[in-house]
């Protein structure tokens, strides 16, 4: 049996930890974890006030004792973001020990201030060793997130009707790391034989999760005040964003409309150039459509409302900050009716 090498990475700490736990459990199987698994963290790499990857390589090169295989887990690998610091590991991956299964986890340790991207050379070395580079987080975009949800639901042995899945997606929002726990509870309650409806799922979901900024601005543009206020509260409470951050989101969105108002952009490509947007022109197309829908008077009014809310949040009003934003969002949404 040849060595297994896997590199796990992802933005969500919970999902990444779950992926590490599941992969190690899969590699250990029916074996004795206490004998098979060696796990190293950032503290293990520290020597003479500097960090070295040699302890991980030494562990990977150590033959098993009283077991047929060893599972070596290198946690908090974000400490080694340069080719030089990774050199001993890259050399090991050219000829990995057949009795060692190596799990590398690209994450930030407590002493590291900023996590850099996975070095390309490390990903290439893992692939060349016959290993896998696995993203443990939720894919960006609605389609990717929807497919990821389908995979998680199937892995939990569940069947969800479209309404039930939609309820879960809407309720969790950005907090998709809560999905595995909800699915585990649903599996325990219902088992695999029943196709679950929204009413079956509803009692098992907790406080609504946060939502990305574009859901708030989309709700404002829809003219639905109740939905826009719901998105606002989820950003403030579940999302932990402060009032000035939310105001900045709303200002940036409406500032795009102001810049396009009267600019005579013929199409989304010209709009993107005016806004300085790179890549997809979809945001420019949305902004151009919305600027034309509102017209100069309502675009100007939206900027006036944002300016007054900025003053109120800075102390010009005795209204609590959340109340200031609620009034602002309601008025901006009213402009879209």
C-alpha positions in Angstrom: 0.0 0.0 0.0 1.6 3.3 -1.1 1.7 6.4 1.0 -1.2 8.8 1.1 -0.4 12.5 0.9 -3.1 15.2 1.2 -3.0 18.9 1.5 -6.1 20.5 3.1 -6.9 24.2 3.0 -9.9 26.4 3.4 -11.1 29.8 4.7 -13.6 28.4 7.3 -11.8 27.0 10.4 -14.7 24.8 11.4 -15.1 23.1 8.0 -11.3 22.7 7.7 -11.1 21.1 11.2 -14.0 18.8 10.3 -12.2 17.8 7.1 -9.0 17.1 9.0 -10.9 15.0 11.5 -12.7 13.0 8.9 -9.6 12.4 6.8 -7.5 11.2 9.8 -10.4 8.9 10.9 -10.5 7.5 7.4 -6.8 6.8 7.4 -6.8 5.2 10.9 -9.8 3.1 10.2 -10.0 0.3 12.8 -6.4 0.9 13.9 -5.3 2.3 17.3 -5.2 6.1 16.9 -2.9 6.5 20.0 -0.2 4.4 18.2 -0.8 5.5 14.6 -1.2 9.2 14.7 1.5 11.9 15.3 0.2 15.4 15.1 2.5 18.5 15.0 1.5 22.1 15.5 3.2 25.4 15.2 4.8 25.0 18.7 6.6 21.8 17.5 8.3 23.7 14.7 9.8 26.3 17.0 13.5 25.9 17.7 16.0 28.6 18.7 13.4 31.3 18.3 12.8 30.3 14.6 10.5 27.9 12.9 11.7 24.9 11.0 9.8 22.2 9.1 12.4 19.5 9.9 10.3 18.0 12.9 7.5 17.3 10.5 9.8 15.7 7.9 11.5 13.6 10.7 8.1 12.4 11.9 7.1 11.5 8.3 10.3 9.5 7.8 9.9 7.5 11.1 8.8 3.9 10.5 5.7 2.7 12.3 6.0 0.9 15.7 3.6 -1.8 16.7 1.3 -0.9 13.7 1.5 -1.3 10.0 1.2 2.4 9.2 1.7 5.8 10.7 -0.5 8.9 10.1 1.4 12.2 10.4 -0.6 15.4 10.6 1.1 18.7 10.0 -1.1 21.3 11.4 -0.7 25.1 11.1 1.5 24.8 8.0 0.9 28.5 7.1 4.1 29.2 9.0 6.0 27.9 5.9 5.0 30.1 3.0 8.3 30.2 1.1 10.0 27.6 -1.0 13.1 27.8 1.1 11.2 27.1 4.3 9.5 24.2 2.6 12.6 22.8 1.0 13.0 19.7 3.4 9.4 18.8 2.9 9.6 19.2 -0.9 12.6 16.9 -0.8 10.7 14.3 1.2 7.7 14.4 -1.2 10.0 13.3 -4.0 10.2 9.9 -2.3 7.7 9.6 0.6 7.9 6.7 3.0 5.4 4.1 1.9 4.3 3.4 5.5 3.5 7.0 6.3 0.2 8.7 5.4 0.8 12.5 5.5 -1.9 15.0 6.1 -0.8 18.7 5.6 -3.1 21.4 6.9 -2.7 24.9 5.5 -3.9 27.0 8.4 -2.8 29.8 10.7 -1.2 29.0 14.0 -1.7 31.3 17.1 1.7 33.0 16.6 1.1 33.8 12.9 -0.5 37.1 12.2 -1.5 36.6 8.5 -2.1 33.4 6.5 -0.7 33.6 3.0 -2.0 31.6 0.0 -0.8 28.0 -0.4 2.5 28.1 -2.2 2.2 26.8 -5.8 5.3 24.7 -5.4 3.8 22.9 -2.4 0.6 22.1 -4.3 2.6 20.9 -7.3 4.8 18.7 -5.0 1.8 17.1 -3.4 0.3 16.4 -6.8 3.5 15.0 -8.1 3.7 12.6 -5.1 0.3 11.3 -6.2 -1.5 13.2 -3.5 -4.6 15.4 -3.4 -5.0 19.2 -2.7 -8.4 19.6 -1.2 -10.3 22.8 -0.5 -12.4 22.2 2.6 -14.4 25.4 2.5 -17.7 26.4 0.8 -17.1 27.3 -2.9 -17.7 30.9 -3.8 -20.9 31.8 -5.7 -24.4 30.5 -5.5 -23.9 27.6 -7.9 -20.8 26.3 -6.1 -22.4 26.7 -2.7 -25.5 24.8 -3.9 -23.5 21.9 -5.3 -21.5 21.8 -2.0 -24.7 21.6 0.0 -25.9 18.7 -2.2 -22.7 16.9 -1.5 -23.0 17.4 2.2 -26.6 16.3 2.3 -25.8 13.2 0.3 -22.9 12.4 2.6 -25.2 12.6 5.6 -27.5 10.1 4.0 -30.4 12.5 3.7 -33.0 13.5 1.1 -34.2 17.1 1.2 -37.0 18.5 -0.9 -36.2 21.8 -2.7 -38.1 23.8 -0.2 -36.2 22.2 2.7 -32.8 22.9 1.1 -33.8 26.4 0.3 -34.8 27.0 3.9 -31.5 25.7 5.1 -29.5 27.8 2.6 -31.5 31.0 3.3 -31.3 30.5 7.1 -27.6 29.7 7.3 -26.5 32.4 4.9 -22.7 32.8 5.2 -22.5 30.5 8.2 -22.4 27.3 6.2 -20.0 25.8 8.7 -23.1 25.1 10.8 -24.5 22.9 8.1 -22.8 19.6 9.0 -24.1 19.8 12.6 -27.6 20.5 11.4 -27.4 17.6 9.0 -26.1 15.2 11.7 -29.1 16.2 13.9 -31.6 15.7 11.0 -30.0 12.3 10.2 -30.4 11.2 13.8 -34.0 12.4 13.9 -35.3 11.1 10.6 -32.9 8.6 9.0 -32.4 8.1 5.3 -35.8 6.8 4.3 -37.8 10.0 4.4 -37.6 12.9 2.0 -37.7 15.9 4.3 -39.9 18.9 3.7 -39.3 22.5 5.0 -41.6 21.9 8.0 -39.4 18.9 9.0 -36.2 21.0 8.9 -37.5 24.2 10.5 -37.5 22.9 14.2 -33.8 21.9 13.9 -32.3 25.2 12.7 -31.2 27.9 15.1 -30.6 31.6 15.0 -30.3 32.8 11.4 -26.8 33.2 10.1 -25.1 36.2 8.5 -25.5 37.1 4.9 -23.0 38.5 2.4 -23.2 42.3 1.7 -24.7 41.8 -1.8 -27.8 40.2 -0.2 -28.5 43.4 1.7 -28.1 45.6 -1.4 -30.1 43.1 -3.5 -32.9 43.3 -0.9 -32.8 47.1 -1.0 -33.1 47.1 -4.8 -36.0 44.7 -4.6 -38.1 47.3 -2.8 -39.0 44.7 0.0 -38.5 46.6 3.2 -39.1 43.6 5.5 -36.5 41.5 3.6 -34.0 44.4 3.6 -34.4 44.9 7.4 -34.0 41.1 8.0 -30.7 41.1 6.0 -29.5 44.2 7.9 -30.1 42.6 11.3 -28.4 39.4 10.2 -25.3 41.3 9.1 -25.2 43.2 12.4 -26.0 40.3 14.8 -25.0 37.0 13.3 -22.3 38.5 11.1 -20.8 40.7 13.8 -20.4 43.7 11.5 -20.4 47.1 13.1 -22.7 49.9 11.9 -20.0 51.8 10.1 -19.1 48.7 8.1 -22.7 48.2 7.0 -22.9 51.9 6.1 -19.7 51.6 4.0 -21.3 48.6 2.1 -24.4 50.7 1.3 -22.3 53.8 0.4 -20.1 51.9 -1.9 -23.1 50.4 -3.7 -24.9 53.7 -4.1 -21.7 55.6 -5.0 -21.4 53.3 -8.1 -24.9 54.4 -9.1 -24.0 58.0 -8.6 -20.9 57.6 -10.8 -22.9 56.0 -13.6 -25.8 58.5 -13.4 -25.6 60.8 -16.4 -22.3 59.2 -17.6 -23.9 57.9 -20.8 -22.4 54.5 -20.5 -23.7 52.6 -23.5 -23.3 49.1 -22.1 -21.9 47.1 -19.2 -18.3 47.1 -20.6 -18.2 50.9 -20.7 -19.8 51.0 -17.2 -17.1 48.6 -15.9 -14.4 50.9 -17.3 -16.0 54.0 -15.7 -16.2 52.2 -12.3 -12.6 50.7 -12.6 -13.9 47.2 -12.3 -11.7 44.3 -13.5 -12.8 40.8 -14.5 -16.5 40.0 -14.7 -18.8 42.8 -16.0 -21.8 41.5 -14.1 -21.5 44.0 -11.2 -21.3 46.8 -13.7 -24.3 45.5 -15.5 -26.3 45.4 -12.3 -25.2 48.9 -11.3 -26.0 50.4 -14.7 -29.5 48.8 -14.7 -30.2 50.1 -11.2 -28.9 53.6 -11.9 -31.2 53.8 -14.9 -34.1 52.5 -12.9 -33.7 55.0 -10.1 -32.9 58.1 -12.2 -31.0 61.2 -11.2 -33.4 62.4 -8.5 -33.6 59.2 -6.5 -29.9 58.5 -6.9 -29.2 62.0 -5.5 -31.7 61.3 -2.7 -30.0 58.1 -1.7 -26.7 59.9 -1.3 -28.4 62.5 0.9 -29.8 59.7 3.1 -26.4 58.1 3.4 -24.7 61.3 4.3 -27.3 62.1 7.0 -26.9 58.5 8.4 -23.1 59.0 8.5 -23.6 62.1 10.6 -26.1 60.4 12.9 -23.8 57.5 13.5 -21.1 59.9 14.5 -23.3 61.5 17.2 -25.6 64.0 15.4 -28.6 62.0 16.5 -29.7 60.4 19.8 -31.2 57.5 17.9 -29.2 54.2 18.7 -26.9 53.2 15.8 -28.9 50.2 14.8 -32.0 52.3 14.7 -30.2 54.8 12.4 -29.4 52.0 10.0 -32.9 50.6 10.1 -34.4 54.0 9.1 -31.8 54.4 6.4 -32.4 50.9 4.9 -36.1 51.4 5.0 -35.8 54.7 3.2 -33.4 53.5 0.6 -35.6 50.5 -0.1 -38.6 52.7 -0.4 -36.9 54.6 -3.2 -36.9 51.4 -5.2 -40.6 50.9 -5.1 
